[in-house]
Amino acid sequence: MITRGKVFLEACLEEAGFKCLEAEDVWTALATVKEDYPDLVVLDILLGDERMGGLDVCKRILEKGIRTPIIFLTIKDRAEDLYFMGVLFSSGVTTISARERS
């Protein structure tokens, strides 16, 4: 996530009473979710790890039976790509909100 966006989101969540945890990589994120059971997980589809992206993390979280809500924030613009949307839903995504291109 762009640093400004991350800072803004973190400030909003903390103001709402949430404690924010940040993982350095996908493996730390998975361990944190398993150990701390957060109220919300925020992921990006593109995580910078060639072996695992945000969709893979989402799928692994759900496979472990953890039902924490997951929000994807991303610059990935694929809302009109039916194959990609199928991948999202098969990964456990239940709702998609796409913004219009500006």
C-alpha positions in Angstrom: 0.0 0.0 0.0 1.2 3.5 -0.7 2.7 4.9 2.5 0.2 7.8 2.7 -2.7 5.5 2.3 -1.3 3.1 5.0 -0.8 6.0 7.4 -4.3 7.4 6.8 -5.9 4.0 7.2 -4.0 3.3 10.4 -4.9 6.6 11.8 -8.6 6.1 11.0 -8.6 2.6 12.5 -6.8 3.7 15.7 -9.2 6.6 16.1 -12.0 4.1 15.9 -10.4 2.2 18.8 -8.5 -0.5 16.9 -5.0 -1.6 17.7 -3.1 -1.9 14.4 -0.5 -4.6 13.8 1.8 -4.6 10.7 3.4 -7.7 9.3 6.8 -7.5 7.5 5.9 -10.3 5.1 3.2 -12.8 4.3 4.6 -15.5 6.6 4.5 -13.1 9.6 1.0 -12.0 8.6 -0.2 -15.6 8.6 1.4 -16.3 12.0 -0.1 -13.0 13.5 -3.6 -13.9 12.3 -3.3 -17.4 13.7 -1.9 -16.2 17.1 -3.8 -12.9 17.7 -7.1 -13.4 15.9 -7.5 -9.8 14.9 -10.9 -8.1 14.4 -10.0 -7.2 10.8 -7.3 -8.1 8.2 -6.4 -5.6 5.5 -4.5 -7.0 2.5 -3.2 -6.0 -0.8 -3.6 -8.3 -3.8 0.0 -7.6 -4.7 2.2 -8.2 -1.7 5.7 -8.3 -3.1 6.3 -12.0 -2.4 6.7 -14.0 -5.6 5.5 -17.2 -3.9 2.4 -15.8 -2.2 0.1 -12.9 -2.8 -2.9 -11.4 -0.9 -5.3 -13.9 -2.4 -3.1 -16.8 -1.2 -3.0 -15.3 2.3 -6.8 -14.9 2.3 -7.2 -18.5 1.2 -4.9 -19.8 3.9 -6.6 -17.8 6.6 -10.0 -19.2 5.6 -8.6 -22.8 5.3 -7.5 -22.5 8.9 -11.1 -21.8 9.9 -10.4 -18.3 10.9 -13.4 -16.1 10.0 -11.9 -12.7 10.5 -13.2 -10.1 8.0 -10.7 -9.4 5.3 -10.6 -6.2 3.3 -8.5 -5.9 0.1 -7.1 -2.4 -0.6 -5.2 -2.5 -3.9 -4.4 -0.6 -7.0 -5.0 -3.7 -9.0 -7.7 -2.8 -11.5 -9.3 -6.0 -12.5 -13.0 -5.6 -11.5 -14.1 -6.3 -15.1 -12.0 -9.4 -15.5 -14.3 -12.4 -15.0 -11.5 -14.9 -14.5 -9.9 -12.7 -11.8 -13.3 -12.2 -10.1 -13.7 -16.0 -10.0 -10.3 -16.3 -8.4 -11.3 -13.7 -5.8 -14.5 -15.6 -4.9 -12.9 -19.0 -4.8 -10.3 -17.5 -2.4 -13.1 -16.7 0.0 -13.9 -13.1 -0.9 -17.6 -12.5 -0.3 -18.0 -8.8 -1.3 -16.3 -6.7 -3.9 -16.5 -2.9 -4.1 -14.8 -1.4 -7.1 -14.3 2.3 -7.6 -14.6 4.0 -11.0 -11.5 5.0 -12.8 -10.7 8.6 -12.4 
